[in-house]
């Protein structure tokens, strides 16, 4: 038989037992679905992390009490006993870093606030920042209307505020001029002196849903003991590492640490964010692969079992074909192709459903859509190996049946 005829015969045999064939492919589909869905979602998040790092700026890093991320199971408890970074320490750090960095900005924030103006209000998810005059420059914000905070705003603890585009659209949906208007947050009145340009989303979250006020007023009225963060912008990428080293020494001096004491503060850099996510991604990928591998092995055992049943049911067919001269290699290839078809059908279903589910998750978090070409290729290779590996024994049994014994046992 020519190869084309072998393929047609294998497909016909599978169609003759549609229900059994579909049930057999289900196990393969589940295994492939799990790995494709997880890796599609993780690849989408990976792209979002890479693009979202632009919010820090290529020459920018932050100093804070806690690590920026806790991927991989590292909790916050071990850092809870650290002393907060105080505003006074931030001012001392700025003095020590004078002329050693392009910008040094101090900030502290809390989320979950609601701003109101006249009869309009924002959703209760606004992030409220207390910051100094360097916040915009150090964090990559531009002013589209009005002005930025200035030194006198911080010095005199004024109720000045610069708002993001999301807040503006909620409070002034008619497009009216917001400058000079006053709004309320937690019963306190603030006057709008500027509006930030739209910055977009990072990691699936809007960067325009914010209000920035002088850090001195924030610490007086919002959070008396909040731990501040410090944003440092180096003069250039070439000076980045040197600036990071200088910042380490300056922060240790500002915190009053002795030479024997370890750092009690953390750096948030592009590299640390990426590495933290990579650790998390590796852990999830290994877990998903192990679960998928177990599901695929189980499905492979199911394929072997079904093919052995098929050999038993078709013993007479095999005996007749061999008695009229069908070579063992032709029968082996037919049964092997049937096992391979079952595995690849399940793999195809799993790939389609997994990629769809992964992209649905990505879209729900405003992440970019992605087609995991590498993992699709890996899934096809694994499914082929499963089909051939678990189908070879039933195919060998069918190919080596004695035609006389096969016809006698089929009576």
N, C-alpha and C positions, 0 to 999 in steps of 0.2 A: 504494500500500500504506500502511496505517496504521502508526504507529510500533510498536505492539504486534506486528504481523505481521512487521515488519522485525527486531525483537529475536528473535522465535521462529525466523525463518529463519536468522539469524546463529548462534544457539545450536545449531540443527540441523546447520549446516555444520561447526561445531567438533566436535560429537559424532561426526560421520562420520569424523573423523581424530583419534581420541582420543590415540594415542601421540604424534603430531606436536604436538598442542596441549599435552600435558603437558610434553614436552621443551622446547617454546618458553617455557612459563611458568617453567621451572626457573631460567633465567638471571635473570629478574626477581626470583624468590623469593630467590635467593642475595644479590643486591644489597640488597634490602629487609631481609633477615634480618640482615646485618652491621650496618647502621646502627641498627636497632631493638634488637638484642641489646646493642650497645655503649652506646647511650643509655639503655636501661633500667637497666643495671648502674651507669652513671655517675649517673643520677638517684637511684638508691637510695643510693649512696655519698654524694651531695650532701646528702640528708636526714639520713643518719647523722652527717655532719660538722656540720651545723647543730644537731642535737640533742645531739651529743657535746660541743659547746663549753660546755655547762652545767657540765662537770666543772671548768673553769677558774673559773667564776663571772663574773658580768657586771662586777664591779669588780676583777677579778684579772688580773695579768700575771706572767710569769716572765722572769728574766734567766739566761742560760746562755752557754756558750762557743760552741756550734754553733747554727745556725738550727734551728727545730723540725722543718721539713720541707724536702725537696729536690725537690719536684715541678718538672717542666720541665727536668730535666737538670743542675741545679746540684749538683755533688758536694761531698763533705766535704773534699777535698784542700786547697782554698784556705784552710780554717780550721784545718788541723792544726797549723800552726806557732804558733798563738796560745798564750800561756801559760794554763795551767789557772786557773780561778777557785778560789782557795784558801779554806779555812775562815777563816783570819785576815782575808782581804779581806771575807768575808761578815760577820764580826763587826764590822769597821769600817763596813761599809755599814749594818748594823742601828743602830749608834750614830748615824750621820749622819741616818738616817731616823726617829729617835726622835720620836714625836708627829706625824710627817708622813704616817703610814699606819696603818690599823687593825691590820694584822698583817704581819710580815716573817718568813718561814720559810726556813730553810736545809735543803737536802736533797741527797743523792747516792744513786744507786741502780745496781744491776746485776740482770739477769734470769738465769734458768736455775738457780736453787737448789732444793734438795730439803730439806724439813724432816722430821724423824722423831720420833715419840713412842711409847714402848713398842715394839710390833711393827707400828706403822702409819706410813706415810710419804705425803707429798704427791707429786704428779707433779713431775719436775725442771724446772718452769717458773715457780716462784715468784719474784716480784720482791722483792728485799731492799733496803729503804730505810734509810739513816742520816739522821736528821732531828733537829730541835730540838723544843721544846715547842709551837711554832706550826704544826707540819705539818698537824694535823687542821683547825684553823680556816682556814688559808690555802688548803687544797686541798679544802675542802668535805666533810670527813669528820666523822661524829658517832660518839660512843662509846655502844655499847649495853650493855656490861658492863665493870665495873672502872673504870679511870681512863686518862687520857691520859698521855703522857710529861710529866714536870715538869722544872723547871730543875735540880734536884739530880741527876736521872738523867743529864743532859748534863754537869753539872759534875764528877761523880764517875765518869763512864764506866761506869755500871751496866749489867748484862746484862739490863735490862728490855726487854720487847718487847710491842708491840700488834699483834694479828694480824687479818687480814681474814676474812670469813665463809667463803670457799672453803677457807682453810687450817684454820679451825676444824672444818668439816664433814669434812675429810680426816683430821685427827688425832683428833677426838672425834665419830665418827659416831653414838655412842649418846646424844648430847645431854648428856653429863656436864659438870660445871662445869670450864672450862679455867683459871680464875684460880688463880695460884700454881703451876701445873704447869710443869715444865721440859721443853724439847725441844732437839734438836740440829740444827745446820746446819754442815756442814763440820767436824765434830768439836767445835765450840764449843757451850756450853750457854747457853740463854737462858730467862728466867722470864717467863711471860705475866702482864702486869699489866692488860691491857685487850683488848677486842674491838671492832672497828669495826662500825657498822651497815652493812647491805648497801647498796651504792651502785649496783650494776648494771653494765651494759656501756657502753663508749664506743668508737666506731669499730669495733664488732664484737668488742672484747676486754674481758674481765672486769676490773673495777677492785677486785675483792674478793680477788684472789689475791696478797696482799702481806703482808710482815712489816716492821714499822717498829721500829727500835732507835735508841738515842742516837747522834747523828752522831759524837761523839767516840770512842765504842767502835768504830763502823764504820770510821773512818779508822785506828784502831789495829790492827784484826784482819781487816778485809775488803779494804780498798783504801787503801793508805797515801798514794797520790797522785791520788785521784780528783778530777775537776773538779766542783765543787758547782753546784747550781742554787739560785736565790733566788726565792721566791714572794712577791709583794707584793699586799696587798689594800688598795685605797683605801677611804676612809671612805664614799664614795658614788659613784654614777655621775657626778654633777656634778663631783666632785673627781678623777675618773679621769685626765683629761689632765694636770692640774696635778701629780698624783702621779707620772705617767709622766715628766714633765719633771724633777721633783725627783730621781727615781730615776736618771735619766741623769747628772745632775751628781754625785750621791753616788757612783755606781759609778765614774765617771771619777776622782774623788778617791781612792777606795779602791784603784783600780788604779794610781794614781800616774801618770796620763797628763798630758802637757803640752797646752797649747792647740792646738799644731800637729798633734798625733797624733789619728788617727781612733779611734772606738770600737772596742775589740777584744772586744766582747761583743754578744750578740743579745737582742732582746726577743721573747718568745712571747706574742702577744696574740690575742684572738678574731679581730680584723681580719686579722692576718698569716696566721693559719691559713686563713681563708676565701679570702683573695687567693691564697695559694699553691695551694690546691686549684683555684680558678677557672682559674689559669694552666694547670695540669695538665689540667683538664677541657677547656679550649679546644683545647689541642694534640691530645688524643686525639679530640675531636669533629671537628676539621678533617681529621685523618688518616682517620678512619672515613668521613667524608663523601666524601672524594676517592676512596677505594677503592670505596665504594658507587656513586658516580657513574659511575666507569669500568665497573663491572659492569652498571649499568643501561643505559649507552650501548651496550655490547656486546650486551646482551639486546634493546635496541631495534633494532639492526641485524639480529639474528636474526628478530625479528618482521617487519621489512620483507621480509627474504629469504623467509620462509615465506609471507607474504601474496602476494608476487609469484609464487611457485610455485603458490599456490592460484588466482590469476588465470589463469595458463597452463592449469592442469588444468581449470578451469571455463569456458573460453572458449566452448564450445558452449552451456552453460547461459546465459551472459551474452547470447550472440547471440540465442537463442530468446526470452528475456525482453524484450530490446530490440525484437525484430521484432514482438512482439505489443503493444507500446506501453508497456513499463516505462520511466519517465523516468530520465534519468542520475542525478538526485539521489537516487532510491531505491536504486539500485545502489551509489552512493558511500557512502550512509549505512550500508548493510548491511556492506560490507567494512570501513568505518571502525569500526563497532561490533564486528566480529569481532576487529580488532586491539586495540581498547580492552578487550574481555573478556579476551583473552589476558594483557594487561598487568595488569589488576586482579586476575585469578585468581592470578597469580604474586605480586602485592603482598599479597593477603590471606594466602596461605600464608606468605610471609616475615614478615608482622606477627605471626601467631600463633606461629610457631616462634621468632622473635626475642624477643618478649615473654616466652615461656616460658623460653628459655635465659638471658635476662638476669636473670629472677627466681630461677632455679635458682642462678646465681652469687651473687646477693644473699643468698639463704637460706643458702648454704654459709658465708657470713661473718657470719651473724646480723644481716643488714641488713634493713630494712623492704621489703616487697613493694610494687611500684609498677606503674601502667599509664601509659606515656608517651603521654598523649593528644595532645600537641602534635606529637610525632614520628610518631604514627600518621596524623594529619591531613596532615602534610607528605608522608609516604610515599604516601598516596592521591592527593594532588595531583600529585606527581612521576610516579607510575605512570600517571595519566590523561594527563599531558603526553607521556610516552614513547609510550603507545599511540596517541594522536592524531598526535603529531609524526612517528612512524615508520610509521604506517598510512595517512597521507594520500596519499602518492605511489602505493602500490598501489591504493588506492581510486579515485584519480583515473584511473589507467590503465584500471581495469575500467569506470568510468563513461563513458569516452570511446572505448571500442572501437566500431568501425563494425560494426553487426549483420551486414551482408553479408560483410565480411572475417572476422568472428568465426566465422560458420557455415561459410565456405569453409575456413578454416585448421583447423577442428576435425574435418574429415572424415578 
